[in-house]
Amino acid sequence: MVKTAQLERHYTQDELAELLGVHVITIKRACKRGDLSFYKIGRSVRIPQSAVDDWLARKRVSANA
């Protein structure tokens, strides 16, 4: 059986900010601090879905907080 590689979804900083309903500065700061992993291709920044999932999991607040 041959497995095909699936490409992971990547977002620009603007796309991710819109998707999460936050200001793009919030995303840029998270990238700059190293809280949100990203790829830099030329001048373009791309954030993989797995990095978004990890970042959001760390940001989760428990119900009794």
C-alpha positions as CSV (number, residue, x, y, z in Angstrom):
1,M,0.0,0.0,0.0
2,V,1.3,3.4,-0.9
3,K,0.8,6.3,1.5
4,T,0.4,9.7,0.2
5,A,1.7,12.7,2.1
6,Q,-0.9,15.2,3.1
7,L,0.2,18.8,3.4
8,E,-0.6,20.5,6.6
9,R,-2.6,23.8,6.5
10,H,-0.5,26.9,6.9
11,Y,-1.8,30.4,7.7
12,T,-0.5,33.9,7.1
13,Q,-0.5,36.1,10.2
14,D,-3.4,38.0,8.8
15,E,-5.4,34.9,8.0
16,L,-4.8,33.5,11.5
17,A,-5.8,36.7,13.2
18,E,-9.0,36.8,11.2
19,L,-9.7,33.2,11.9
20,L,-9.2,33.6,15.7
21,G,-10.9,37.0,15.9
22,V,-7.8,38.8,17.3
23,H,-5.7,41.7,16.1
24,V,-2.8,40.8,13.8
25,I,-0.5,42.4,16.3
26,T,-1.4,39.7,18.8
27,I,-0.2,37.0,16.3
28,K,2.9,39.0,15.4
29,R,3.9,39.3,19.1
30,A,3.3,35.6,19.7
31,C,5.6,34.8,16.8
32,K,8.3,37.3,17.9
33,R,8.2,36.0,21.5
34,G,8.6,32.4,20.3
35,D,5.2,31.4,21.6
36,L,3.9,30.5,18.2
37,S,6.2,28.6,15.8
38,F,6.3,29.6,12.2
39,Y,8.2,29.3,8.9
40,K,9.8,32.2,7.2
41,I,9.9,31.9,3.4
42,G,11.6,35.0,2.0
43,R,9.7,37.8,3.7
44,S,6.5,35.7,4.1
45,V,5.6,34.1,7.4
46,R,3.6,30.9,7.4
47,I,2.2,29.3,10.6
48,P,1.4,25.6,10.5
49,Q,-1.9,24.3,11.9
50,S,0.0,22.1,14.4
51,A,1.7,25.2,15.8
52,V,-1.7,26.9,16.2
53,D,-3.1,23.9,17.9
54,D,-0.2,23.7,20.4
55,W,-0.4,27.5,21.1
56,L,-4.1,27.4,21.7
57,A,-3.7,24.3,24.0
58,R,-1.2,26.3,26.1
59,K,-3.6,29.2,26.2
60,R,-6.5,27.2,27.4
61,V,-7.9,28.3,30.8
62,S,-9.6,25.7,33.0
63,A,-13.2,26.2,34.0
64,N,-12.4,26.8,37.7
65,A,-9.7,29.4,37.1
